[in-house]
Amino acid sequence: MSDQLKHECGIVLIRLRKPLEYYQEKYGTWRYGLNKLYLLMEKQHNRGQDGAGVVSLKIDQPSGKKYLSRARSNQSNPIQDVFQHIYNHFEYDDDHHPDLFQNPAWAKENLPFVGELYLGHLRYGTFGNSSIDYVHPVMRENNWRSRNLVLAGNFNLTNVDEIFNALIELGQHPKDYTDTVSMLENMGHFLDEENQMLFRQFKNEKYSNREISRSIEQNLDVRKILERSSKRWDGGYVIGGLIGHGDAFVTRDPWGIRPASYYYDDEIVVVASERPVIQTALNVRAVEVKELKPGHALIIKKNGEVSEQMVSVPQTRKSCSFERIYFSRGSDKTIYRERKELGRLLAPKIMDLIDGNLKDTVFSYIPNTAETAFYGMMEGIRSTLTTWKMEQVKALCPNPDPKKLDEILSLEPRVEKIAIKDVKMRTFITADSSRDDLVAHVYDVTYGIVRNNVDTLVIIDDSIVRGTTLKKSILRILDRLHPKRIIVISSAPQIRYPDCYGIDMARMSDFCAFSAAIELLKDTGREDIIDSVYAQCLAQRNLPKEEIVNYVKEIYRPFTDEQISAKIAEMLKPEGIHAEVDILYQSVENLHKACPNDLGDWYFTGDYPTPGGNKVVNTAFINFVEGNKGRAY
C-alpha cells in the first residue's frame, strides 16, 4: 500500500536433454524450449520489470557457426520486446522456406536462438542505472568454447570492494565497479585457471591442441570453479551460468537467502526463482519440484548429466522472509498458507484495538497483494467471534429470548471491497510536481458503506516500509468515506534496517519505523543515544567486516513496538483528515510462527546472516547522521 518496492530479480535456466528432432516429433515444434522459456519468464514478470534478457547456446555447433545468441531489453515491456526480437529472426524463413524452417537440424545450424540451453533473466535494478549494459545475462567471451562464460543472477554482494581489489591484485583491469562485473570476472578468472591447468595436463600427455580442447570440455570441474569463485562472496545470491561448450549451472548462497527451485526428467531440466512457475509451465506436481539447497549448485554437464553438489559449506538457513510476505507469487501452496497465517495471527490484537466491537467495524484490504493475508485475518476474526457467540449463548437462560438469540447468532464481521485500483492511471504518474494529486486518484473508493463518524475502518496491507504513499494519498482517500477511525494493519513487522541482499531498501531515512524511533529519542530527551551510536559506528568504519557490530539496534532499544507504531501513526497522519489513525504491525515472533522455514529477518531485527550486513547498516547510519544520500553498499 505505502510504497512499491523493487526487489529480487528472477532467473530461468532450461536444458533440453534430447535432440531438437525429438521435440519436433513429440510436441510438433523444435521451439519447445524457447516456448517454455517465454512462459517461465512471463510467469515471473513480478520479479523484474526494469529489463529482461535471454541467451541461447547451441551444443556442438560446427566451427565458423555462431553458437551463442543474446537478446536484452530495457524497454517498458522488456519480456515481450526480447521475444519479439527473437521471433523476428524466424519470420522470413518461416514464410519463404517453410520446409527448411521445420527441419530442426537446419534451424539449429542456421537460425539464432535455436539451441539446447537457454538462460533468461528478469531485472529489478537495486542500483546502477537503466542502461542496457546492466541487463543480464552478461557475457565474458573467448575464442575457446570452454572459456566462454555467461551469467545471470538474483544477487547483491556486500563486499564488492574486496572482490574488485582482489581482481586488481591479479593484474586485471575491471571495466566497471559493480557486483555483476566483479562476479563475472572473478568466476571467469577461476574458469581460466581450470582451463589452463587441464591444458598443461593434457599437453604433458602429448595430446594435440584440438584433442586438448575436446578433453578440457569433457573434464572441466564446474563444482571446483564455483567453490573457488564463491569463497569471497558475501551476500545473497542465486546465479545461473552457461559455459560455451555446453556445461551449465545454478548456484545458491550458503544461507539460502535468495530462492531457487528445479525440476528435471529425461526430456528437460528447468531451474527458476519460484516453484509454482515450474509447476504451471511443465504441468508437474509440487512434490516433483525441488528446492536448490543452500550452498549447493545444480550442475548440468554437456552430456546432459544432472547433479546437485555442495560448493560452499551451508550455514544456518536464513532464507528471505520477505519472499513469503510479499515478493513471491502467492500461487505457491506453502506461501499461500503462510500469508493466510500471517493475517490470522493478527486477529487477537485487532479485536483488542476495536474493543470487540464488530458492529461498528468494516474490514478490507489494500493493495491486491494483501488479499491472502486478509482472508487469514478474517478467519481469525470469525474464530474469535465464534468463541464469543458460544459464551453469549451459554449465558442465556434455558429458554432464551429468540430475538436475543438471533441477534447473537446473526452477528458477522462486515467485510467490504473498499478500494479499487484504477490500473489505467498508472502510466500517467510521472512528473513529481503533479504526482501527489494523481496518486490520490489511483484508487476509487466505494462510497456509502461506511457510516459517517461511526464506523472504524480496518485495512490490511502486506508491508508498510516508507509510509510515503500512505501519508500523501491512501489515508486521504480513505478519509473521504468519513470513518470515525482508520486502523492500518501490516502483515509484516516494522522494517527497521537496510537490506543488502537484493531489495531496494538501502537508506535508514527511508524507513518510517527508524524515523519514528529517532523522533521518540528527541521527544524523550535521549538524543545522546544517537550521538553514541554514531561514534560507535565511526569507530568501526575501517574494521574488517567480520569484526563490525550492529550498534544501530540501540536506537530502538528504549521503546516498545507499540510505542514506535503509535509514533508512526502520528507522523503519517496527514493534516486535515478527520479520522483517528492507528497502525498495527505484525510481531517478529508471529512472523516466525507463520513462516517457520524462512528465518531471514534482518530488515526487522538487524540480525544479518553475513558479516557484510553489519558493515552495511553501520555505513547506512553514518550516512544518515551526516546527511549523505548515497547508498550504504
N, C-alpha and C positions, 0 to 999 in steps of 0.2 A: 504494500500500500504506500509506504512512505517514500521509497526510492527504488528504482530499478538497479539491481546490482549486475555488474559484469563479473563473470566468474570463469570457472574452469572450461577449457577447450574440450573438444571431442575428437576422437580418432576412430578410424576403421582400417583394419588390415584384412585382406582377403587373399587366400592362396587356393587356386584351383589345383586339385590333386590328380586330375585326369587330363588327357589331351583335349583340345578345344573341339575336336570332332565328336567326342563323347557327348558334350552338352548340345551340340548341333543336332545330334540324333535323338537324345532323350528329351530335350526341352525346346527343340525347334530353333535354337539360336546359339551362335558362338558368343553372343553378348551376355550370356548368363551371369558371369562375374561382374561385368560392368553394370548390368541392371540391378544386381543385388547391392553393389556399392552405392548407387544412387539412392536406393530405398533406405539403406542403413544410414546414409548421411542425412537424408530428409527427416528420418525419424529421430535424429539427434540435433535438429536445427536449433533447438533451445539452447544448445551448448556453445553456439558461436554464430554471430551474425555480422562480425567485422570483416570476415574473409573466409574463403574456402579454397582448398587445393587438392589435386589428385596427381599421383604418379603411377604410371603403369610400367611394368617390367616384363619383357619377353625373355623366356629362358631358352638358351641355345640358339639365339638368332645368328644367322651367318655373319661373318666378318663383312664390314662395309655397310651393314644394315643397322639402322638405329634401333636400339633395344630399350631405351628409357624415354618415356614421354611424360611431360608435365604440363598441367594447366592450373593456373591460380587466378583468383579474382578478389578484388576488394570493393566490388560494386554493391549496390543496395540489396540485390538478391544474388549473393555470390554462388550458392549451390547451383541454381538454375543457369547462371552465367557460365560456370565451369562446364556443366554438362552440355549446354548449347554449343560451346566451343568444341567439345569432344565430338558430338554427333554431327557437327558441320563437316568434319573430315570424312564422314561416311556418305553424305548425301549424293555427291556426284557419282561415285561408283555404284551406289545402290540404284540410281536412276539409269546409268549408262552401261554398266557391266553387271547386271543382276546375277548372272551365273557365277562369275568370279567372286562377286561380293558374298555370295552364300557359301563359298568354299573357305572353311576355317584356315587351312594351310596358306592359301593365297592372302587372306585377310591378315593373318599374323605377320607374314613377311613384308606386306606392302602398306598396311594401314597403321597409323599411330593409335595408341591406347588399346591395342588388341594384344593381350598377354595373359600370363598365368598369375601374376602378382599385382595387387593394387594396394595403394596406401592413400587413404583420404583423411583430410583434416578440416575441422571447423574452428575458426579462431575467434576468441574473445580477447581483445588486446588489453592486458592489465597495465602495460605501459609501453613506451615507444610511440611511434606514430602510425598512421594508417597506410603507409607506403606498402606497395606490393612486395617489397623486399622482406617485410616482416611476416608475410603469409607463408605458412607451411604447405607442403613439405619443402625442406631446404636440401640442397644437394652439394656434395663435395665430389667433383668429377675427376676422373683419371683415365688414362688410356688402357690400363689393365682393369678388366672387369671386376676382379676381386678387391680392388682398391676404391671402387666407386661406392659412395655411401649416401643414402637418402634417409632423412629423419623427419618425423612429425610427432609432436608430443603435446601433452597436457601437463605443464610443469612450470614451476618457478624455483629458481635457486636463490638461496640467501647469501651465497659466498662466491658470486661471480668474480669478485676481485681476486680471490685466491686462485681460481682456475685460470683467469686471464693472466695473472703474473706467472703461473706455472708454465703456460704456453710460451710466454716471452722467454723464460729461462731455458726452454727447449730450443730457442732460436727462431720460433715462429714470429710472424707479424700479423696478428688477427686484424681483420678488416673492420670489425665493429666491437663495441663494448656491450654485449648483451649476453644473456644466458643461452640464447639459441645458438649464436655463433660460437660461444665458448664451448658449449656441449658438443657441437658438430666437430669442431677442430680437436677437442680433447679426445673424442671417440675415434676420429679419423687418425690421430697420431698412433693409437694402440692398434688400429686396423693395419696401418702401415708397418708397424713393428712386427705384427704377427705374419704379415706377408713376407717381410724381409727375412725373418727367422726361418720360415719354410723354404724360401728361395735358397738360402745358404745350405739348408739341409739337403734339398734335392740336387743342388748344384754339386755338392760334395759326392753325391751318389751317381754323378755323371749323367743326369737327365739332360735332354736338350731343353732349350728355353720354352718351346711350345709344350713339351711334356711337363715342364715345371709349372706353367700356368694352369694346366688341367689338374695337376696334383695339388696345387695350392687350393683351388676351388673345392676339391674333394675333402681336404683335410683342415680347412680353416676352422679354428676353435672359437666359435662365436661366444660361448659361455666365458672363456678366458678373457676375451676382448671386453665384454661387458663388466666382468669382475674388476679388471684393472682400471677401466674408464671411470667407474662409478665410485671408486674409493674416496674421492674428494667431494662428491656431490652432497650438499646439504640443502634439503628441500623436499617438496612433494613432487612426484613425477610418475607419469606413465608415458613411455617413449616407444614408438614403433619405428622400425628401420628396415630398409632393404639394402642388400649388398649386391653389386652389379651382376654377379654371376648367377644369383638366384636364391641365396640364403636370405632368411627374413627372421625378425624377432620383435617381441614386445616385452619391455622390462618395466618392473614396478618398484617403487621405493620401499625400503625395509620396514617402514612404519605403516604402509598401506594407506597413506594419506589420500592419494588420488585413486579413483576406481578403474577397474578393467575386468571384463568377462570374456570368456571364449567358448567356442564350440567347434568340434570337428568330427567329420565322418570320413568315409572313403572317397567322397567327392570334393569336399571343401573344408577349409579352415577359415574361421572368422573370429576376429578379435574386435571388440567395441568397448566404448566407455560405459555402456549401460546394458544390463541383461535383457530387459524387455524388448529392446530393438532387435536383438538377435532372435528372440522367440518369434517376433512378428515377421521378420524378413525371411526366416527359414522355416517357420511353422513347426517349431520344436517346443518341447515342454521345458519348464523352468529347471527341473532337476537335471536336464541334459546340458544346461549351460553352466560352466564352471567359473568360479572367481579365480583370477590370477593371484597366486599367493604373494604376500608382501616379500620383497627381497628376491623374487624369482623372475625368471624370464621364460616366455613361451618361445621356443626356437624351432623354426621350420627350415629344414635343410633343403638344398636344391632338389634332392631326390624325393621330397615330399614327406620325409620322416619328421614326426612331431614329438617334442619332449618339453616338459616343464622342469627347468633346472634352477637351482639356487645360485645367484650371482653375488649376493651380499647377505650377511647374517640378519635374519629377521629380528626386528625389535618389538617392543610392546606395541600391540596394534593400536593405532591412533587414526583410523580412517575418518574422513571428514564428516562430522555430524550434519553440517550444512547441506551436504548431498541429500540426506534423508529429509531434512526440514523443507528444502526449497528447490535445489538445483536439478536433481534427477527427475525424470518423468515419473509421475505418480502411478503409471500403469504397472510398475513392478509390484508384485503381490506383497512383498515384505515392506517396501516403502509405504505402500497404501495403508497397511495395518499400523505402521509406526506413526504415520501422520494422524490417523484417527486417534491413536492412543495419546498423542501429544495434546489433542483437543480435549479428550475425555478427562485427562488428569487435571485440567484447569477448572473443571466444573465445581468442585467444592469451594474454591476461592471466589469464583464468580457468584455462587449462591450467597456467600458471606457478604460480598460487596453490595448485592441488591437486597440484602436482609430477607432473602427468600421470597421476595415479592414478585411472583411471576405474572400476576395480573397486569402489572404496570410496566412490563419489560418486553421489549422487542429484540429478537436475536437475528443477526445477519452476518455477512462477511464481505470483505473487500481485500484483495482482488480475487479473481477466479482461482488462483493458485492456492488460496486458503480454504477452498471448498471442502477438501477432505478433512482437514482439522476441524472445520465447522461441524461436519457430520459427527465426528467423535465428541466434540463439545456437547452437542445436543443429546447424544446417547447418555453422556454423563449427567446432564441436567435432568433428563427423563428418569434416569435411575434414582437420582435423589428425590425426585417428585414422587415416584412410586413408593419409596420408603415413607415419605411424609403422608401419602394417602392412606397407607396401611395403618399408620399411627392414629390418624384422624378417625378412620372408620372404627378402630378398636375403642376409641374414646367415646363413641356414641352409645347410647343405651341399647339394650337388646332389641327394642323396636324403634329403630332410628326414623327420624323425620325424612320422608322421601325427598323433599326439596333440599334438605341439608345434605343428604347422601348424594343426590345428583350434582349438587354444587361441588362437592369434594371430588367425585369421580370424573366429572367433565373438565376439570382444570387441566389445561395443556399449555406448554410453552408456546409463545407467539413467535412463529418463525416466518420471516418475510424476506423477499428479494428487495433490498433497499436501494442498491446502486447498480446501475447497468453501464458498462463501459462502452462509449461510442468510439469504436476502433478507427473509424474513418477520420477522427480528429487528429490522430497521432502524427501524421506526416506534416501537419501544418505547424507543429510546435517547434520552432527553430530559433527565432530571434529572442534574445534574453529580455529585451525591453517589453515584449508582449507575452512572455511565456506564462507568467503567473495568471494572467486573465484567461489565457487559453486553457491552461491546465485545470482551471476551475470549472471548465465546461466539458472536460473529457468524460466525466461521469454524469449520467442522468439519474435523478433520484425519483423514487416512487412516492408521490405525494398522497396524503390523506389517510395513511395507515398508522401514523404515529400521532397520538393525541397531544395537542399543544400543551406544553408546560406540565404534563402529567407523566408521560412515559419516559422510561430510561431506555436508551438505545445501546445495545451491546454488539460491538463489531469486532470480529476476529480477523487477524492478519497473520501471515506466516512469520514475519520478522519486522522489526522497526529498528533501523540502523541509524540513519542520519536525522530522520524526522522532518526533513525539509518540506517535502510534498504534503505530509500530514498537517504541518502548520500553515503552509501557504494556500492549500486548497481543500484537502479532504475534510478537515474539521469544519471549514466554512460551508462546504457542500452539505454536510450532514446537519448543520445548524439550521439550514433552510427548512427542515422538517419540524423545527421548534420542539425538540425533545427537552425535557427538564434536565436530563443528564446524558452524557455520552461516555461510555466505558470502552476504551480500545484495548483489545486483548492481543498479545503477541505469543504465538505458539513456540517461539524461540526465546531463550533467555536474553538478558541485556548484553549487547555486544560492546565490550569494553576495551579490546586490544586489537591492534592491526593484524591482518593476515599477511603471510608472506609466501604462501604455497599455491596461490592461484587466483584467489578472489581479489577484486579491486577494492580493498579496504586497507589503505596504507598510512593514513594520517589520523592522529589522535583526535584532532579537532572535528573530524567527520562524524564522530560518534556522539549521539545525544546523551548517552549514559556517562561518558567521560566529561562532557561539558557540564552535566548536572552535578557530578562529583566535585568538579573544580568550583562551581558556584556555591555548593554546600560548604566547602572548606573556607571560602571567603565569608559566607554568611555567619559561620561559627567562629571566625577569628583564628582559623588554623592555616593561614597562608604559608606558615613556616614549613608545613609538610611539603608543599610544592617546591620550596627552595631546597629542602633537604633531599628530596628525590632527584631534583635536577643536579645537585652536587654529587650525589652517588652515581648518577648516570655519566656525568662528565669524568669522574674518576675511573670509570671502566672503559672509556672511549677507545683506548689503544690496547686493551687487553685482548688476548685470543678469544674467539667466540665461545670456546669451551669453558671459560672462566667467568663469563658475564652472568649476572644475577638479575632477575626481573624485579627491580625495586619499585616499578610503577604500580604494583599491587598495593603499595602503601597509600596511594591516592584514594582508594575505595575502602580501605580497612575501617575507618571510623564510622561508616554508615551501613545501615541495613539495606537490603534490596528494596524494601518498601519505601524507605526514605528517598532513595535515588529515583524510584519510579514516580513518587509524588512530585519531586523536583522536575523531572522530565515533563510531567503533565503540566506543571505550572509554566515551564519555559516554552512548551509547544502550543499552548492555548493562544490562539490569535486574539488580537484586540478586537472588540466589537461583537464577539459572539456571546450569546446569552446562556447557552447550556453550561452546566458544570462539566468538567473534563477529568476523567481518571484514566490511568494507564496501568494495566496489569501484565507483567511479564511471566513467562514460564520460569520455573526454577531449574537450576542445573541438575539437581537431584532427580527431578521428574524427567528431564531430558534423557538421562541415562537409563531410567526405568523404561522409557518408550523405545529407545534405540540402544539396547544393551551391547550390541556387537560393534558399534561405531562410536568410539570414545574420544575422537578428536574434538576437543572443546576449547582450544587455546584462545579463540576470539572471545569466549565468555569468561574463562578462568585465568588466562595468562600462563597456563601450563603448556609451554611449547614442546613438541616432541623432539625437535632437533636444536642443537646449540645456536644455530643461526637465528632461530626465532627470538631468543633473548637479545641478541645483537640488534635485531630489527626494532623491537619495542623500545630498547634503550635509545637508539637513534631517533625514533619517532617522537619520543618525549622531549629530547633535546631540541629537535626541530620545532616542536610546539612552543616551548618556552622562549626560544629565540626568534619566533615568528617566521621561521623558514618554511616555505610552502613546498619544498622539494620532497621527493619520496624517500622512504627510510631504507630502501633496498634497490 
